[in-house]
Amino acid sequence: MASPLRHNRHRTHPRHLVLARDTSFSYSFLVLPAEQRQAIGLVWDFCRAVDDAVDEAPDAGTAAVEIGRWRDEVGRLFGAAAPLTPQGQHLKPVVAAFSLSRAPFDDLVDGVEMDLRHTRYQTFDELAGYCRRVASTVGLICIEIFGARESRSRDYAFNLGLALQITNIIRDVAVDLKTGRVYLPQEDLAQFGVTEADLRAGIVTEPIRRLLAHQCQRARHFYTAAAQAIPDADAHRLVAAEIMGGIYFEILQRIERSGYDVFSELIRVPKAVRARIALAIWARGQLSALSYRLFSRA
């Protein structure tokens, strides 16, 4: 759900959120019916291709051309013309079958383009606009495939996308620095007395600890907002997204338990733990769905 795209191959949707078929998300999508699982995979492939085309371009001029090409391909997904890429050709029937909306795809391309123009964000509001485009948009696409139609499900997707992307940003501070990017808002660095040189030193000083604790609290706010937005009628349709959120929340907790040391190693969730999280959330979802059906018939 997220965000889904760039920077590094280790990142779920490289710089962005959730567009790589890595093991973190395979646990989420195993609970989906086959048709939905295939549709999500084709969305992933399309969005990953957009990101790779820009990320792997040899220069900014070529990347800008690629952005234009993929904007046209989104138009073909939703228009009469046939897509030109294999990813678009495979995805177009999914767009029709699930009545997908165009706006999230356009926003996603805008988010990829932002990484051509921005390596720093002055305020959290500016960063949130980026997160919305590269992560929340993916969630909005997913909930349509899941069949979640309640308006509050859109609020859920928006907030969960922000939570996941902020978690990504915290986890990847050291890796992003190597590519010349700092996603932590500049106003926050100033507030806590942290410089980019301090971050490059890779030592968790007290100012850095307070800076990253602030970011973790911000992520927790959006996890909570997402949980509060889940409508009862769509809860059983959002189990895959909840598993994704549960795994990423575990990443956040591990960052906190490490004392905010995101420099020594990339913080991951072991496979066995991911499996336990997925099973627990799936079981809770089954019980919730049963309770909703019983009470709605009463």
JOZIQUI-V343778 format. One record per pair of residues at least 12 apart in sequence whose ideal C-beta (glycine too) atoms are under 6 Angstrom apart, sorted by the first residue. I is the first residue (numbers start at 1). GAP is how many residues later the second one is. If there is no record, write none. Layout:
i: <I:I>
gap: <GAP:GAP>
This chain:
i: <1:1:1:1:1:1:1:1:2:2:2:2:2:2:2:3:3:3:3:3:3:3:3:4:4:4:4:4:4:5:5:5:5:6:6:6:7:7:8:14:15:16:17:17:17:17:18:19:19:19:21:24:27:27:27:28:28:28:29:31:31:31:32:36:39:39:40:42:42:42:43:45:46:46:49:50:50:51:53:54:54:60:63:67:70:71:73:73:74:74:77:77:78:98:98:100:104:104:104:107:107:108:110:111:111:114:119:119:120:120:121:122:123:123:124:127:131:131:135:135:135:136:136:139:139:139:140:143:146:147:148:148:148:150:150:150:152:152:153:155:156:156:156:159:159:159:160:160:162:163:163:163:164:166:166:167:167:167:167:169:170:170:171:171:173:174:174:177:177:182:192:192:192:193:194:194:194:202:204:204:209:212:216:216:219:223:232:235:236:236:239:242:243:243:246:246:247:247:247:250:251:254:255>
gap: <17:137:138:141:159:160:240:243:15:16:133:136:137:159:162:13:14:15:131:132:135:158:162:12:13:14:15:131:134:14:46:107:129:45:49:109:169:172:167:37:100:118:118:121:147:148:120:25:28:29:23:223:216:247:251:212:215:216:211:208:209:251:208:109:55:106:105:48:49:52:98:42:41:45:38:20:62:61:13:12:58:56:53:46:39:38:12:15:31:32:15:18:24:46:47:44:33:36:37:26:30:29:23:22:23:16:61:62:62:66:64:64:62:64:61:58:31:34:26:29:30:22:25:18:21:22:17:14:91:90:86:89:90:81:83:84:77:79:81:74:70:73:74:63:66:67:66:85:60:56:59:60:84:52:53:52:81:84:85:14:45:85:91:96:89:88:89:22:23:14:15:18:19:14:13:14:17:61:56:57:51:48:36:40:33:26:60:53:49:53:46:39:35:38:31:35:22:27:30:19:18:13:12>
